[in-house]
Amino acid sequence: MGVRVRLRVRALKGREGAEADVVALCNTGYETEDPEVTLPTAIAAELGLWPLPQEAEVCIGEAYGGTLVEAHRVKGAIEVAVLVEDRLPVFTRCHAVIHEREREVLLSDATISALRIEIIDPKQGLWRFVDEPKDVKRASA
């Protein structure tokens, strides 16, 4: 199943202030130094980041099985917040990675940490915020 969270994505570059509410996969195998969010082109277009802005840089990543994939990074282009009913959203600034063949919004390990998400059970899709009591279990979106 995986852990998926409801997320608000807000453009800081491109169409500044544009927002999209999406479901994002917490992908701990997507390892980055800084918070990054991979966006499909349709979401990037909503935010004014597709077609690619001039400042986009090519980045090469390693996918499953060691396959190299090319995407484009726009540094500091977005901010994201987890949407839950019982908390106000707290935004974290991230790099946007736009991948033409990706169909799902992906959160890197650094983004998961920055959003203070703790994965309890990836198979069952259970998670909580790191400051919540141990008996709190939120279901995957």
Z-matrix of the N, CA and C atoms (Angstrom, degrees):
N
C 1 1.448
C 2 1.524 1 111.52
N 3 1.311 2 118.51 1 -51.14
C 4 1.457 3 121.84 2 -176.72
C 5 1.514 4 111.20 3 83.07
N 6 1.316 5 115.96 4 163.78
C 7 1.458 6 121.46 5 177.55
C 8 1.522 7 108.16 6 -100.99
N 9 1.326 8 114.12 7 120.04
C 10 1.455 9 121.30 8 176.91
C 11 1.527 10 108.04 9 -121.72
N 12 1.328 11 115.62 10 139.66
C 13 1.462 12 120.88 11 -179.88
C 14 1.520 13 109.78 12 -124.61
N 15 1.330 14 114.80 13 151.15
C 16 1.465 15 119.97 14 173.42
C 17 1.520 16 106.94 15 -77.62
N 18 1.310 17 115.43 16 136.10
C 19 1.452 18 121.15 17 -171.24
C 20 1.524 19 109.55 18 -137.91
N 21 1.320 20 115.94 19 140.07
C 22 1.462 21 120.52 20 168.14
C 23 1.523 22 106.93 21 -102.71
N 24 1.320 23 115.28 22 127.03
C 25 1.457 24 122.13 23 178.65
C 26 1.523 25 107.01 24 -110.81
N 27 1.314 26 116.66 25 127.43
C 28 1.467 27 122.08 26 -178.84
C 29 1.525 28 108.99 27 -122.07
N 30 1.326 29 115.60 28 131.22
C 31 1.466 30 121.12 29 -179.65
C 32 1.522 31 111.06 30 -76.34
N 33 1.322 32 115.87 31 132.18
C 34 1.461 33 122.76 32 171.84
C 35 1.520 34 109.97 33 -106.38
N 36 1.327 35 115.74 34 -16.09
C 37 1.466 36 123.60 35 175.01
C 38 1.518 37 105.70 36 -134.14
N 39 1.322 38 117.21 37 169.79
C 40 1.462 39 118.84 38 -176.32
C 41 1.513 40 108.66 39 79.64
N 42 1.327 41 117.71 40 -118.75
C 43 1.466 42 123.21 41 176.52
C 44 1.525 43 107.09 42 -93.53
N 45 1.330 44 116.31 43 79.02
C 46 1.467 45 122.36 44 -174.06
C 47 1.515 46 112.30 45 -49.48
N 48 1.336 47 115.45 46 130.02
C 49 1.453 48 121.18 47 178.70
C 50 1.521 49 114.15 48 89.75
N 51 1.340 50 117.48 49 -14.06
C 52 1.471 51 120.23 50 177.25
C 53 1.517 52 108.92 51 -63.68
N 54 1.332 53 116.29 52 144.20
C 55 1.460 54 120.71 53 -178.09
C 56 1.519 55 110.91 54 -130.09
N 57 1.318 56 114.79 55 151.82
C 58 1.459 57 121.80 56 173.85
C 59 1.523 58 107.43 57 -140.37
N 60 1.324 59 116.35 58 131.43
C 61 1.465 60 121.18 59 173.09
C 62 1.518 61 107.47 60 -96.31
N 63 1.332 62 115.86 61 125.12
C 64 1.462 63 121.83 62 -172.69
C 65 1.526 64 109.64 63 -137.16
N 66 1.313 65 115.66 64 170.48
C 67 1.465 66 122.28 65 168.71
C 68 1.522 67 105.91 66 -107.29
N 69 1.335 68 116.60 67 130.89
C 70 1.458 69 121.58 68 -175.55
C 71 1.524 70 111.05 69 -123.27
N 72 1.322 71 115.84 70 140.41
C 73 1.455 72 122.82 71 177.17
C 74 1.522 73 110.27 72 -85.98
N 75 1.326 74 116.64 73 128.30
C 76 1.469 75 121.96 74 173.93
C 77 1.525 76 107.17 75 -80.30
N 78 1.318 77 116.95 76 106.56
C 79 1.458 78 122.44 77 -173.16
C 80 1.527 79 109.76 78 -111.25
N 81 1.331 80 116.93 79 93.19
C 82 1.466 81 120.57 80 -177.23
C 83 1.527 82 112.36 81 -68.08
N 84 1.319 83 117.57 82 -16.01
C 85 1.455 84 120.56 83 176.31
C 86 1.524 85 113.00 84 -81.60
N 87 1.321 86 117.11 85 -7.10
C 88 1.458 87 124.16 86 177.26
C 89 1.525 88 105.62 87 -92.56
N 90 1.335 89 115.43 88 89.40
C 91 1.454 90 122.35 89 -171.09
C 92 1.527 91 111.23 90 -95.00
N 93 1.344 92 115.50 91 125.14
C 94 1.462 93 120.72 92 -179.02
C 95 1.525 94 109.99 93 -139.26
N 96 1.311 95 116.12 94 157.51
C 97 1.466 96 121.40 95 175.69
C 98 1.522 97 110.77 96 -75.45
N 99 1.323 98 116.53 97 -43.54
C 100 1.464 99 123.25 98 -178.65
C 101 1.526 100 108.97 99 -111.89
N 102 1.337 101 117.67 100 158.96
C 103 1.462 102 119.40 101 176.35
C 104 1.536 103 111.74 102 -58.97
N 105 1.325 104 115.19 103 128.62
C 106 1.460 105 123.02 104 178.65
C 107 1.517 106 109.07 105 -135.30
N 108 1.324 107 115.24 106 146.28
C 109 1.452 108 121.96 107 175.12
C 110 1.520 109 106.80 108 -130.58
N 111 1.333 110 116.41 109 124.94
C 112 1.455 111 120.34 110 175.84
C 113 1.524 112 108.46 111 -87.32
N 114 1.326 113 115.15 112 130.49
C 115 1.460 114 121.95 113 -177.92
C 116 1.518 115 110.87 114 -118.26
N 117 1.334 116 117.50 115 136.18
C 118 1.462 117 119.67 116 168.68
C 119 1.534 118 108.25 117 -66.71
N 120 1.312 119 116.94 118 158.74
C 121 1.469 120 120.54 119 -176.83
C 122 1.526 121 112.88 120 -61.10
N 123 1.323 122 118.57 121 -32.67
C 124 1.472 123 120.38 122 -179.52
C 125 1.527 124 110.87 123 -62.76
N 126 1.328 125 117.24 124 -42.39
C 127 1.472 126 121.16 125 178.62
C 128 1.527 127 109.43 126 -70.57
N 129 1.326 128 116.48 127 -42.59
C 130 1.466 129 120.48 128 177.93
C 131 1.528 130 110.45 129 -57.96
N 132 1.320 131 117.68 130 -38.93
C 133 1.469 132 121.57 131 179.18
C 134 1.531 133 110.94 132 -64.41
N 135 1.336 134 117.21 133 -40.26
C 136 1.469 135 120.74 134 177.48
C 137 1.520 136 111.41 135 -58.95
N 138 1.325 137 115.70 136 -32.33
C 139 1.464 138 122.01 137 -176.84
C 140 1.524 139 112.77 138 -92.71
N 141 1.327 140 116.77 139 0.00
C 142 1.465 141 120.34 140 -179.53
C 143 1.515 142 113.72 141 79.24
N 144 1.329 143 116.94 142 20.95
C 145 1.471 144 121.73 143 -179.66
C 146 1.519 145 112.13 144 -107.17
N 147 1.326 146 116.85 145 7.85
C 148 1.462 147 122.39 146 176.25
C 149 1.504 148 107.87 147 -144.55
N 150 1.325 149 119.88 148 126.06
C 151 1.453 150 125.97 149 1.31
C 152 1.530 151 111.57 150 -57.58
N 153 1.316 152 113.36 151 158.52
C 154 1.467 153 120.31 152 -173.09
C 155 1.520 154 112.20 153 -60.29
N 156 1.342 155 117.12 154 137.78
C 157 1.459 156 119.93 155 172.83
C 158 1.526 157 110.15 156 -72.09
N 159 1.323 158 116.35 157 160.50
C 160 1.476 159 121.66 158 -178.13
C 161 1.515 160 112.63 159 -56.66
N 162 1.319 161 117.27 160 -33.74
C 163 1.464 162 120.31 161 -175.57
C 164 1.524 163 113.85 162 -76.38
N 165 1.330 164 117.85 163 -6.13
C 166 1.467 165 120.51 164 179.66
C 167 1.520 166 109.54 165 -62.08
N 168 1.328 167 115.33 166 136.82
C 169 1.454 168 120.29 167 178.72
C 170 1.521 169 109.59 168 -115.61
N 171 1.305 170 115.95 169 147.25
C 172 1.463 171 120.68 170 177.65
C 173 1.518 172 108.40 171 -72.22
N 174 1.322 173 116.02 172 136.07
C 175 1.460 174 120.01 173 173.46
C 176 1.526 175 107.96 174 -133.06
N 177 1.308 176 115.01 175 140.92
C 178 1.465 177 121.72 176 -179.95
C 179 1.519 178 107.36 177 -109.55
N 180 1.323 179 115.32 178 128.26
C 181 1.454 180 120.44 179 178.90
C 182 1.514 181 110.23 180 -122.67
N 183 1.323 182 115.10 181 163.15
C 184 1.456 183 120.39 182 178.71
C 185 1.522 184 108.82 183 -104.09
N 186 1.310 185 116.27 184 122.62
C 187 1.461 186 122.15 185 179.83
C 188 1.517 187 109.65 186 -97.10
N 189 1.315 188 115.19 187 -175.40
C 190 1.459 189 122.55 188 179.20
C 191 1.526 190 110.34 189 -50.13
N 192 1.303 191 116.82 190 134.51
C 193 1.463 192 121.72 191 177.99
C 194 1.514 193 114.30 192 76.96
N 195 1.328 194 117.54 193 9.60
C 196 1.455 195 120.58 194 177.82
C 197 1.515 196 114.34 195 84.47
N 198 1.320 197 117.64 196 4.54
C 199 1.462 198 120.94 197 178.02
C 200 1.519 199 109.78 198 -65.60
N 201 1.323 200 116.76 199 132.64
C 202 1.460 201 121.10 200 178.02
C 203 1.528 202 109.15 201 -87.40
N 204 1.336 203 115.70 202 134.10
C 205 1.458 204 121.37 203 179.19
C 206 1.521 205 109.28 204 -125.29
N 207 1.323 206 115.06 205 145.34
C 208 1.462 207 121.05 206 179.47
C 209 1.517 208 109.54 207 -103.98
N 210 1.317 209 115.56 208 134.37
C 211 1.457 210 122.22 209 175.70
C 212 1.527 211 106.94 210 -139.83
N 213 1.319 212 115.83 211 -174.91
C 214 1.462 213 120.80 212 179.19
C 215 1.520 214 109.52 213 -130.41
N 216 1.338 215 115.82 214 134.18
C 217 1.466 216 121.76 215 -178.26
C 218 1.521 217 109.43 216 -110.56
N 219 1.337 218 114.65 217 135.01
C 220 1.459 219 121.31 218 171.67
C 221 1.526 220 105.63 219 -118.07
N 222 1.323 221 115.03 220 108.35
C 223 1.471 222 120.14 221 -173.50
C 224 1.526 223 111.90 222 -67.20
N 225 1.347 224 115.01 223 134.45
C 226 1.459 225 121.70 224 176.09
C 227 1.517 226 114.59 225 60.15
N 228 1.322 227 117.13 226 28.26
C 229 1.470 228 121.25 227 -171.55
C 230 1.520 229 114.43 228 -82.46
N 231 1.339 230 117.33 229 -20.24
C 232 1.461 231 119.81 230 -174.40
C 233 1.514 232 111.08 231 -139.83
N 234 1.328 233 115.04 232 164.71
C 235 1.452 234 121.15 233 166.23
C 236 1.521 235 106.22 234 -131.07
N 237 1.333 236 114.66 235 147.63
C 238 1.461 237 120.33 236 -175.48
C 239 1.518 238 110.30 237 -132.23
N 240 1.340 239 115.16 238 152.26
C 241 1.466 240 121.67 239 175.73
C 242 1.517 241 108.28 240 -144.29
N 243 1.326 242 116.01 241 142.19
C 244 1.463 243 121.79 242 175.26
C 245 1.526 244 107.72 243 -75.16
N 246 1.327 245 116.13 244 135.17
C 247 1.463 246 121.95 245 179.04
C 248 1.524 247 110.08 246 -103.12
N 249 1.314 248 116.27 247 113.64
C 250 1.461 249 123.29 248 174.42
C 251 1.521 250 106.98 249 -134.03
N 252 1.334 251 116.54 250 155.57
C 253 1.464 252 121.21 251 -175.01
C 254 1.523 253 114.03 252 -69.98
N 255 1.319 254 117.59 253 -27.47
C 256 1.458 255 119.70 254 -171.80
C 257 1.532 256 115.29 255 -103.55
N 258 1.338 257 117.07 256 12.88
C 259 1.471 258 120.96 257 178.03
C 260 1.519 259 110.16 258 -143.94
N 261 1.307 260 115.07 259 149.84
C 262 1.464 261 119.51 260 172.54
C 263 1.523 262 108.63 261 -77.35
N 264 1.333 263 117.61 262 146.02
C 265 1.469 264 118.94 263 179.48
C 266 1.530 265 111.66 264 -68.38
N 267 1.341 266 114.71 265 138.05
C 268 1.463 267 122.28 266 175.54
C 269 1.526 268 106.01 267 -117.82
N 270 1.325 269 115.84 268 117.94
C 271 1.462 270 120.40 269 -173.53
C 272 1.522 271 112.82 270 -87.32
N 273 1.326 272 114.70 271 144.06
C 274 1.457 273 124.38 272 176.84
C 275 1.522 274 108.34 273 -125.28
N 276 1.316 275 116.70 274 130.62
C 277 1.471 276 121.50 275 179.29
C 278 1.524 277 109.23 276 -75.69
N 279 1.335 278 116.47 277 137.43
C 280 1.469 279 122.17 278 -176.52
C 281 1.524 280 110.94 279 -140.20
N 282 1.316 281 114.51 280 160.21
C 283 1.456 282 120.54 281 167.78
C 284 1.527 283 107.07 282 -81.98
N 285 1.322 284 116.26 283 142.38
C 286 1.466 285 120.60 284 174.61
C 287 1.517 286 107.96 285 -97.69
N 288 1.320 287 116.56 286 130.12
C 289 1.456 288 122.22 287 174.67
C 290 1.519 289 106.38 288 -113.44
N 291 1.315 290 115.54 289 120.76
C 292 1.462 291 120.19 290 -177.80
C 293 1.514 292 108.24 291 -105.88
N 294 1.325 293 113.36 292 124.52
C 295 1.463 294 120.21 293 -177.76
C 296 1.522 295 107.98 294 -125.05
N 297 1.315 296 116.53 295 120.80
C 298 1.469 297 121.80 296 -173.93
C 299 1.522 298 113.74 297 -62.94
N 300 1.324 299 118.48 298 -27.09
C 301 1.465 300 119.65 299 -176.27
C 302 1.527 301 112.99 300 -103.81
N 303 1.322 302 117.74 301 -1.92
C 304 1.465 303 120.10 302 179.24
C 305 1.526 304 109.81 303 -77.43
N 306 1.328 305 116.02 304 138.42
C 307 1.465 306 121.20 305 -179.59
C 308 1.521 307 112.40 306 -107.55
N 309 1.327 308 116.59 307 -10.41
C 310 1.457 309 120.69 308 -173.42
C 311 1.525 310 110.12 309 -128.05
N 312 1.322 311 116.68 310 147.07
C 313 1.462 312 121.28 311 173.90
C 314 1.522 313 107.28 312 -75.28
N 315 1.337 314 116.59 313 130.34
C 316 1.468 315 122.31 314 -176.71
C 317 1.524 316 110.36 315 -120.79
N 318 1.330 317 115.99 316 134.01
C 319 1.459 318 121.78 317 175.28
C 320 1.517 319 109.22 318 -101.73
N 321 1.333 320 116.46 319 130.80
C 322 1.461 321 120.24 320 177.03
C 323 1.524 322 110.24 321 -75.45
N 324 1.336 323 115.63 322 168.71
C 325 1.461 324 120.54 323 178.14
C 326 1.526 325 111.54 324 -59.13
N 327 1.332 326 117.15 325 -39.51
C 328 1.468 327 120.83 326 179.36
C 329 1.529 328 111.05 327 -65.83
N 330 1.323 329 117.01 328 -34.91
C 331 1.469 330 120.73 329 178.28
C 332 1.520 331 110.38 330 -71.00
N 333 1.327 332 116.69 331 -42.73
C 334 1.466 333 121.11 332 177.57
C 335 1.530 334 109.43 333 -56.48
N 336 1.317 335 116.76 334 -45.46
C 337 1.474 336 121.01 335 178.68
C 338 1.522 337 111.40 336 -65.19
N 339 1.322 338 117.18 337 -44.58
C 340 1.467 339 120.78 338 -178.78
C 341 1.529 340 111.52 339 -62.59
N 342 1.333 341 116.82 340 -33.57
C 343 1.462 342 121.11 341 178.31
C 344 1.531 343 112.09 342 -82.05
N 345 1.329 344 116.88 343 -2.23
C 346 1.469 345 124.46 344 176.79
C 347 1.526 346 112.05 345 63.62
N 348 1.331 347 115.14 346 39.13
C 349 1.462 348 121.93 347 178.14
C 350 1.517 349 108.86 348 -91.95
N 351 1.319 350 115.91 349 132.47
C 352 1.460 351 122.11 350 174.96
C 353 1.534 352 107.62 351 -114.43
N 354 1.309 353 116.43 352 120.30
C 355 1.459 354 120.72 353 178.24
C 356 1.522 355 108.00 354 -83.74
N 357 1.329 356 115.61 355 122.38
C 358 1.460 357 121.21 356 -178.70
C 359 1.526 358 110.27 357 -91.20
N 360 1.326 359 116.31 358 -50.70
C 361 1.463 360 121.76 359 -177.57
C 362 1.529 361 108.66 360 -146.58
N 363 1.339 362 117.16 361 102.75
C 364 1.464 363 118.93 362 -176.59
C 365 1.526 364 113.57 363 -66.25
N 366 1.310 365 118.05 364 -34.41
C 367 1.466 366 121.12 365 -179.75
C 368 1.528 367 111.01 366 -64.94
N 369 1.337 368 116.41 367 -42.25
C 370 1.460 369 120.62 368 179.68
C 371 1.529 370 112.88 369 -86.97
N 372 1.335 371 116.57 370 -7.05
C 373 1.457 372 120.46 371 179.02
C 374 1.524 373 113.59 372 73.55
N 375 1.319 374 117.64 373 33.82
C 376 1.465 375 121.35 374 -177.26
C 377 1.529 376 110.98 375 -101.47
N 378 1.331 377 115.18 376 140.07
C 379 1.459 378 121.16 377 -179.60
C 380 1.536 379 109.39 378 -153.42
N 381 1.339 380 115.48 379 171.21
C 382 1.465 381 122.69 380 172.94
C 383 1.530 382 106.86 381 -157.37
N 384 1.308 383 115.55 382 170.45
C 385 1.457 384 120.04 383 170.95
C 386 1.522 385 108.06 384 -80.77
N 387 1.321 386 117.76 385 149.44
C 388 1.462 387 121.11 386 -173.78
C 389 1.534 388 113.23 387 -63.12
N 390 1.329 389 117.88 388 -22.47
C 391 1.468 390 119.86 389 -179.36
C 392 1.531 391 112.91 390 -92.97
N 393 1.330 392 117.72 391 6.62
C 394 1.460 393 120.33 392 179.88
C 395 1.529 394 111.00 393 -89.77
N 396 1.330 395 116.79 394 153.58
C 397 1.470 396 119.99 395 177.28
C 398 1.527 397 111.27 396 -57.52
N 399 1.306 398 116.06 397 152.52
C 400 1.471 399 122.29 398 -176.26
C 401 1.523 400 113.19 399 -62.50
N 402 1.341 401 118.25 400 -21.52
C 403 1.469 402 119.17 401 179.96
C 404 1.538 403 113.04 402 -84.29
N 405 1.341 404 117.59 403 -6.58
C 406 1.472 405 121.04 404 177.37
C 407 1.512 406 108.98 405 -77.53
N 408 1.331 407 116.01 406 128.42
C 409 1.466 408 122.17 407 177.72
C 410 1.520 409 107.68 408 -135.66
N 411 1.317 410 115.52 409 114.90
C 412 1.457 411 120.70 410 178.75
C 413 1.526 412 108.62 411 -96.89
N 414 1.313 413 116.14 412 142.68
C 415 1.461 414 121.56 413 -179.27
C 416 1.529 415 110.52 414 -86.05
N 417 1.311 416 115.03 415 148.62
C 418 1.458 417 122.20 416 175.87
C 419 1.519 418 110.17 417 -59.07
N 420 1.307 419 116.51 418 144.37
C 421 1.485 420 121.14 419 178.53
C 422 1.522 421 110.12 420 -72.45
